[in-house]
Structure formats: C-alpha cells, structure tokens
C-alpha cells in the first residue's frame, strides 16, 4: 500500500523540521522552561497539523504555529496558577474549614455537569475552549457552568444542615 503525500503536507513536514526549534525558543522567550516549551511546541505543531486546511497561506505557517503555541502557553499558565494557589493555601485555613464530603454531592450531578466543572476548574479551560471542544456555543457553556455551580451550592448547603 503506497502513501501519497500532497505537496502541502510535505511542505508542512519540512516547516516542522525547520521550525520546531524556533517555536520552542519563541516559548522560552515568553518565560517557559525548556521542557515546557518543547512540550507546548509539540502540541502546537500537532494542532496546526490537525487544522492545516484552515491555513490560507503556507508562508505564514511559522507565525500561525507560534500564535497557537502562545495561546497554549497562556492556558498552561492559567492551570499552573490555579494549582499554585491551591498549594499556597495554609494548613490552618484548610483545617478550620468545615469538612465536606464532595463525593455524595457530586454523585447527584449529571455526568456532563461534572465533566464541565472539571474542565473549567481542574483542567483550566476557558468557556470558549470548552465550547470549541464540545461543539457548543460559549454562552451555553457559561450558562451550564452557572447552573452547575448553583446546584452544587444548594447541595452543599443541604449536606451541611
């Protein structure tokens, strides 16, 4: 079985071979460590490959990939900030808070709401990113997040009574 590679795909492959290190360096100039830069650069080139048909001009491939990588770096930083904020929480503050078992409360939620809350609060995706991943409107995601938070708040209040 022979594989036929189009000229655009071959050009993308050549651009990757020549541009991957440039994308990594670009990310490092934005403050990413070498390991994080390499990981995000690889993910950006993979995303670029997935959406290569949307690129009108192959000459702008490098800057297009760098913009994807820059957006991914911002998302990575948002997620890292959330994790760092959790680590900074003092033990005293945690121990003085009332103990809440979230498992029974979350078990009353719909699976799609749990996935939505997890994507937003744990994985650090924005409403727009979640909407794009799930094929929804951004407003729909925001409304579902609002309703899910309200429901969780109500359930937590009931469990503490």
Backbone bond lengths (Angstrom), bond angles and torsions (degrees), N, CA, C in turn:
res aa  C-N    CA-C-N  psi(-1)  N-CA   C-N-CA  omega(-1)  CA-C   N-CA-C  phi
1 X - - - 1.445 - - 1.525 108.59 -
2 X 1.282 117.64 118.80 1.462 121.18 -178.23 1.517 109.56 -95.60
3 X 1.307 115.03 146.82 1.453 119.02 177.95 1.516 109.05 -106.77
4 X 1.288 114.88 136.34 1.455 121.13 179.99 1.525 106.86 -106.82
5 X 1.311 115.71 120.96 1.447 121.70 -179.74 1.521 108.41 -105.74
6 X 1.319 116.41 125.20 1.464 119.72 179.42 1.523 109.73 -71.03
7 X 1.300 115.28 163.05 1.465 119.79 -179.76 1.523 110.69 -66.13
8 X 1.333 117.40 -33.24 1.471 120.69 178.60 1.524 110.14 -67.12
9 X 1.340 116.85 -39.91 1.467 120.22 178.69 1.519 110.84 -68.60
10 X 1.314 117.20 -38.56 1.464 120.55 177.14 1.525 110.53 -65.87
11 X 1.341 116.31 -38.30 1.468 120.25 178.05 1.525 110.10 -66.22
12 X 1.320 116.79 -37.80 1.467 120.09 177.38 1.525 110.04 -64.13
13 X 1.322 116.57 -43.32 1.460 120.87 178.07 1.519 112.14 -60.64
14 X 1.321 116.39 -42.38 1.469 120.16 176.82 1.522 111.31 -65.07
15 X 1.331 116.24 -40.34 1.465 120.71 179.15 1.528 109.93 -64.13
16 X 1.324 116.34 -38.87 1.467 119.83 177.53 1.532 110.10 -62.75
17 X 1.325 116.27 -47.59 1.470 120.37 -178.61 1.529 111.14 -59.43
18 X 1.313 116.53 -36.97 1.464 120.57 -178.29 1.525 113.14 -89.26
19 X 1.339 117.58 -25.99 1.457 120.16 -170.57 1.509 116.62 -104.79
20 X 1.330 118.20 -11.53 1.462 120.16 -177.52 1.527 111.20 -58.71
21 X 1.327 116.70 -47.17 1.471 119.41 -179.16 1.528 110.88 -65.42
22 X 1.335 117.40 -32.73 1.468 120.07 176.65 1.532 110.86 -65.03
23 X 1.323 116.21 -40.50 1.462 119.97 178.89 1.526 110.13 -65.85
24 X 1.319 117.06 -41.44 1.470 120.33 177.36 1.525 110.78 -60.93
25 X 1.329 116.49 -45.25 1.472 119.89 178.60 1.529 111.26 -64.11
26 X 1.328 116.18 -39.56 1.462 121.06 177.49 1.530 110.46 -57.05
27 X 1.340 116.24 -44.59 1.460 120.64 179.94 1.524 111.57 -67.75
28 X 1.328 116.68 -36.62 1.467 119.68 178.10 1.527 111.08 -66.37
29 X 1.335 117.30 -32.66 1.464 118.99 176.08 1.521 111.21 -69.00
30 X 1.324 116.02 -18.54 1.459 121.32 176.59 1.528 111.59 -91.62
31 X 1.347 116.80 5.74 1.456 121.04 174.40 1.515 116.14 100.94
32 X 1.312 118.47 3.55 1.467 120.90 178.88 1.525 109.77 -77.42
33 X 1.329 115.93 144.46 1.460 119.62 174.34 1.530 108.55 -70.00
34 X 1.319 117.96 160.40 1.478 119.21 -179.33 1.533 113.49 -55.96
35 X 1.331 117.18 -40.26 1.469 119.70 179.71 1.523 111.70 -65.55
36 X 1.318 116.08 -46.55 1.467 120.93 179.87 1.524 109.58 -65.20
37 X 1.321 116.92 -41.45 1.469 121.10 179.43 1.530 110.62 -60.20
38 X 1.311 117.27 -44.65 1.470 120.34 -179.92 1.526 111.15 -64.77
39 X 1.316 116.41 -41.44 1.467 120.01 -179.72 1.522 111.45 -65.13
40 X 1.327 116.36 -46.08 1.463 120.23 -178.97 1.531 110.34 -69.00
41 X 1.330 117.53 -38.97 1.470 120.19 177.88 1.524 110.41 -59.97
42 X 1.320 116.65 -42.79 1.460 120.18 179.09 1.527 110.46 -62.93
43 X 1.338 116.43 -44.07 1.464 120.18 179.32 1.526 111.07 -64.80
44 X 1.327 117.43 -37.73 1.466 120.97 179.60 1.526 111.07 -65.96
45 X 1.317 117.17 -43.28 1.467 119.94 178.01 1.524 110.97 -65.61
46 X 1.330 116.81 -36.28 1.468 119.70 177.14 1.528 110.24 -65.58
47 X 1.332 116.72 -42.94 1.466 119.88 178.01 1.526 109.92 -64.53
48 X 1.323 116.56 -40.53 1.465 119.62 176.82 1.515 111.91 -59.68
49 X 1.319 116.38 -39.53 1.471 120.70 177.99 1.524 110.21 -63.94
50 X 1.327 116.91 -41.33 1.466 120.76 -179.84 1.528 111.54 -62.64
51 X 1.325 117.04 -36.35 1.459 121.52 -175.94 1.535 112.47 -108.70
52 X 1.318 117.33 22.94 1.464 121.57 -175.49 1.520 112.98 -59.71
53 X 1.324 117.92 -26.65 1.467 119.92 -179.59 1.528 111.65 -69.85
54 X 1.325 117.61 -16.96 1.466 120.90 179.86 1.525 112.39 -82.98
55 X 1.316 116.87 -12.81 1.458 120.50 -178.43 1.524 109.13 -81.82
56 X 1.316 115.84 119.30 1.464 120.36 -177.27 1.528 111.84 -79.56
57 X 1.319 117.36 -36.18 1.456 120.91 -174.44 1.525 109.15 -125.02
58 X 1.297 117.02 115.29 1.464 121.73 -178.64 1.528 111.98 -64.15
59 X 1.329 117.52 -21.91 1.464 120.93 179.44 1.529 111.85 -66.20
60 X 1.329 117.15 -25.50 1.471 120.48 -178.90 1.531 112.09 -96.00
61 X 1.328 117.45 14.28 1.461 121.42 -177.45 1.529 112.25 -57.79
62 X 1.313 118.00 -46.55 1.465 121.19 -177.84 1.516 112.65 -59.72
63 X 1.324 117.19 -46.25 1.468 119.45 -179.89 1.525 110.96 -70.03
64 X 1.331 116.81 -32.73 1.464 120.51 177.65 1.532 109.80 -65.57
65 X 1.314 117.15 -45.56 1.465 121.23 178.26 1.531 110.10 -63.54
66 X 1.324 117.67 -40.65 1.460 120.17 178.77 1.529 111.65 -64.06
67 X 1.324 117.78 -34.91 1.467 119.30 177.19 1.531 110.31 -69.08
68 X 1.318 117.39 -37.13 1.467 121.07 174.96 1.530 109.09 -62.83
69 X 1.325 116.29 -46.33 1.461 121.37 -179.60 1.528 110.92 -62.29
70 X 1.308 117.17 -40.63 1.465 121.25 179.04 1.527 110.49 -62.51
71 X 1.327 117.14 -43.48 1.467 121.01 177.36 1.530 110.91 -63.05
72 X 1.323 116.38 -40.52 1.468 119.86 178.61 1.526 111.20 -65.78
73 X 1.324 116.46 -36.13 1.461 120.54 177.28 1.520 110.44 -65.01
74 X 1.333 117.28 -40.99 1.470 120.30 176.96 1.526 110.80 -62.05
75 X 1.318 117.22 -43.07 1.469 120.94 178.00 1.523 110.90 -62.80
76 X 1.331 116.10 -42.36 1.468 120.37 179.02 1.521 110.01 -61.52
77 X 1.331 117.11 -42.36 1.470 120.36 179.57 1.517 111.83 -64.66
78 X 1.337 117.59 -38.65 1.471 120.15 177.85 1.525 109.95 -61.40
79 X 1.324 116.43 -44.41 1.463 119.51 179.52 1.523 110.53 -64.51
80 X 1.326 117.56 -43.83 1.466 121.31 179.92 1.518 111.29 -63.22
81 X 1.328 117.34 -38.46 1.465 120.97 178.97 1.518 110.15 -62.50
82 X 1.324 116.47 -41.42 1.468 119.06 179.04 1.514 110.92 -63.11
83 X 1.342 116.76 -41.54 1.460 119.54 179.44 1.519 111.18 -67.44
84 X 1.342 116.77 -39.53 1.472 120.14 178.83 1.514 110.62 -64.67
85 X 1.339 117.43 -38.88 1.456 120.26 178.01 1.521 110.71 -61.59
86 X 1.330 116.25 -37.58 1.458 119.55 178.02 1.523 110.77 -66.14
87 X 1.331 117.04 -39.86 1.458 120.66 -179.77 1.517 112.01 -67.75
88 X 1.335 117.81 -31.04 1.453 121.87 -178.11 1.524 112.39 -75.46
89 X 1.315 117.08 -15.38 1.455 120.19 -179.99 1.518 108.82 -62.09
90 X 1.301 115.58 128.29 1.469 118.83 -176.67 1.519 110.99 -73.62
91 X 1.309 114.89 152.66 1.462 121.09 179.28 1.527 110.00 -63.98
92 X 1.320 116.43 -36.56 1.465 120.23 -179.87 1.525 110.69 -62.62
93 X 1.323 116.60 -42.22 1.459 119.86 -179.97 1.518 110.55 -65.20
94 X 1.311 116.66 -39.15 1.457 120.21 -179.99 1.520 110.40 -69.21
95 X 1.332 117.18 -41.98 1.450 119.42 -176.79 1.522 112.27 -72.81
96 X 1.346 118.31 -23.15 1.453 119.67 179.12 1.523 112.22 -84.79
97 X 1.332 117.06 -14.55 1.450 120.42 178.14 1.524 109.57 -74.28
98 X 1.336 116.98 146.37 1.465 118.37 178.51 1.525 110.58 -64.61
99 X 1.304 116.07 139.64 1.462 121.19 -179.55 1.524 109.58 -71.39
100 X 1.303 115.47 130.43 1.458 121.38 -179.98 1.513 107.57 -130.81
101 X 1.317 115.61 127.10 1.454 120.36 175.69 1.524 107.13 -92.37
102 X 1.320 116.58 107.46 1.456 121.27 -175.15 1.520 113.52 -77.74
103 X 1.309 117.39 -19.82 1.470 119.79 -175.91 1.530 111.56 -58.89
104 X 1.355 119.51 -50.17 1.464 117.57 179.06 1.533 112.72 -65.31
105 X 1.318 116.17 -33.69 1.465 119.06 179.93 1.525 109.92 -68.22
106 X 1.320 116.84 -45.95 1.463 120.10 179.43 1.520 112.15 -67.82
107 X 1.312 117.17 -28.76 1.469 119.29 -179.92 1.527 111.57 -66.86
108 X 1.325 117.23 -18.97 1.466 120.96 177.12 1.528 111.94 -85.15
109 X 1.324 116.97 -8.87 1.469 121.35 179.13 1.522 110.26 -84.73
110 X 1.308 115.08 155.93 1.460 120.04 174.53 1.527 109.45 -71.28
111 X 1.309 118.05 146.09 1.473 120.75 179.84 1.526 113.06 -55.30
112 X 1.325 117.83 -38.86 1.469 119.34 -179.44 1.524 110.98 -66.42
113 X 1.344 117.05 -32.12 1.465 119.83 177.61 1.525 111.02 -71.19
114 X 1.314 116.55 -38.54 1.469 120.31 177.42 1.521 109.84 -63.42
115 X 1.332 116.76 -43.96 1.461 120.94 178.85 1.523 110.89 -62.93
116 X 1.321 116.50 -41.06 1.459 121.46 179.58 1.523 110.98 -64.17
117 X 1.324 117.18 -47.02 1.466 121.18 178.84 1.526 111.08 -63.93
118 X 1.318 116.96 -39.06 1.461 121.45 178.62 1.527 110.66 -64.49
119 X 1.337 116.43 -45.71 1.466 119.47 178.66 1.526 111.11 -60.41
120 X 1.319 116.83 -40.15 1.464 120.07 -175.94 1.521 112.16 -77.39
121 X 1.341 117.50 -50.06 1.458 120.14 -172.03 1.531 114.40 -90.54
122 X 1.304 117.42 -32.61 1.465 119.79 -177.57 1.523 111.13 -93.96
123 X 1.337 116.51 -48.45 1.456 120.21 -176.78 1.523 113.45 -84.29
124 X 1.335 116.66 -15.14 1.458 120.29 174.45 1.513 116.44 79.17
125 X 1.336 117.89 17.71 1.451 119.79 178.37 1.525 109.98 -76.19
126 X 1.327 115.85 147.39 1.456 120.35 175.29 1.533 108.58 -80.29
127 X 1.322 115.49 168.06 1.464 119.42 177.46 1.522 110.38 -60.44
128 X 1.322 116.80 -38.48 1.468 120.36 179.20 1.525 111.05 -64.78
129 X 1.335 117.05 -43.05 1.463 120.37 179.58 1.533 111.03 -64.32
130 X 1.320 116.41 -40.71 1.469 120.04 177.55 1.523 110.01 -64.03
131 X 1.316 116.12 -43.35 1.465 120.45 179.64 1.528 110.85 -60.31
132 X 1.317 116.96 -44.28 1.464 120.08 179.48 1.518 111.36 -64.42
133 X 1.328 117.09 -40.51 1.461 120.70 -178.65 1.518 112.12 -67.76
134 X 1.335 116.87 -33.25 1.465 120.83 -175.47 1.516 113.81 -101.68
135 X 1.320 117.18 -1.56 1.463 120.14 -179.95 1.517 112.65 71.11
136 X 1.321 116.35 35.16 1.465 121.53 -179.33 1.522 109.86 -115.25
137 X 1.298 115.25 168.71 1.456 121.80 173.07 1.533 107.99 -80.08
138 X 1.316 117.57 144.95 1.466 121.54 -179.82 1.523 110.82 -59.03
139 X 1.321 117.23 -39.62 1.467 120.89 178.82 1.521 110.72 -62.18
140 X 1.313 117.07 -39.00 1.464 120.92 177.99 1.521 110.56 -60.57
141 X 1.323 116.35 -43.77 1.466 120.20 179.43 1.527 110.14 -62.81
142 X 1.321 117.31 -44.51 1.468 120.58 -179.52 1.526 111.69 -62.44
143 X 1.329 116.49 -41.84 1.466 120.36 179.16 1.526 110.33 -65.56
144 X 1.329 116.96 -42.42 1.468 120.09 178.77 1.523 111.46 -64.53
145 X 1.336 116.65 -38.64 1.465 119.78 175.98 1.527 110.48 -62.68
146 X 1.321 116.64 -44.40 1.455 121.05 179.12 1.527 111.08 -59.67
147 X 1.312 116.49 -47.48 1.468 120.90 179.93 1.525 111.60 -65.37
148 X 1.328 116.34 -39.52 1.470 119.91 179.31 1.520 110.92 -64.81
149 X 1.327 117.17 -41.84 1.470 120.72 177.84 1.520 111.17 -64.39
150 X 1.331 117.16 -42.20 1.469 120.43 177.87 1.525 110.57 -60.94
151 X 1.327 115.46 -45.47 1.461 119.67 -179.45 1.525 110.80 -61.85
152 X 1.336 116.30 -45.47 1.466 119.95 178.23 1.522 111.58 -60.88
153 X 1.329 116.95 -42.19 1.462 121.22 179.20 1.530 110.23 -60.09
154 X 1.332 116.29 -45.42 1.466 120.64 178.62 1.528 111.26 -61.46
155 X 1.323 116.01 -44.44 1.460 120.25 -179.10 1.520 111.67 -66.38
156 X 1.328 117.17 -37.17 1.479 120.43 177.43 1.522 110.58 -66.23
157 X 1.327 116.79 -40.35 1.461 119.31 177.86 1.515 111.63 -64.27
158 X 1.319 117.32 -39.79 1.466 121.30 177.60 1.534 111.26 -64.48
159 X 1.335 115.91 -38.69 1.461 119.26 -177.35 1.529 111.76 -72.84
160 X 1.326 117.81 -21.54 1.462 120.93 -179.62 1.524 112.33 -91.19
161 X 1.322 117.25 -8.73 1.474 120.65 179.62 1.499 112.32 -81.81
